[in-house]
Amino acid sequence: MSPSPSPTDVRAQWTEHNPGLDTSPMELIGLLKHATGLLNRAVEPLYAGAALTAPEVDMLIPLRHATDPVIARRLAERLGLSRAGVSKALGKLEKRGFIARTPNPADRRAALVTITPAGAKAVDDLFPRQLATEVQLLAGLGEDRDQVLSALGRLVEVMERQVGRE
């Protein structure tokens, strides 16, 4: 089996095949996808047989210490997810007793979302273990951590402006 082509090789192949195609995002997006895949692989064992999946915990975390109910649209904005995706996930969490949705007296189109005691317990059981895994995963950054954090913050800022235009 031959080795996989490098990202630079893949970019060159696309440029050769389609000279007018802007392939400049490939390296950065490729690294982001690879980093996301590695993160998912690192935390995956924590969720084997757990009551929640990692994405479900991510959705419950903003609710865990919220002092007031949250509307799904705000949750979607905070997590950078689509409203439809968040609504579907909340429906599954509600059926399993991890969240409760109540009518919003200020806006009948938006339900108020709160975490239930079962949801809080599940987050409290799983999230500290996930954080410990993430600490280990990122420990090798050392002094570069602040630089990486700054660059990723800038990337999110630029991407949020673009997505906000759509």
Disulfide bonds with the S-S distance in Angstrom:
none
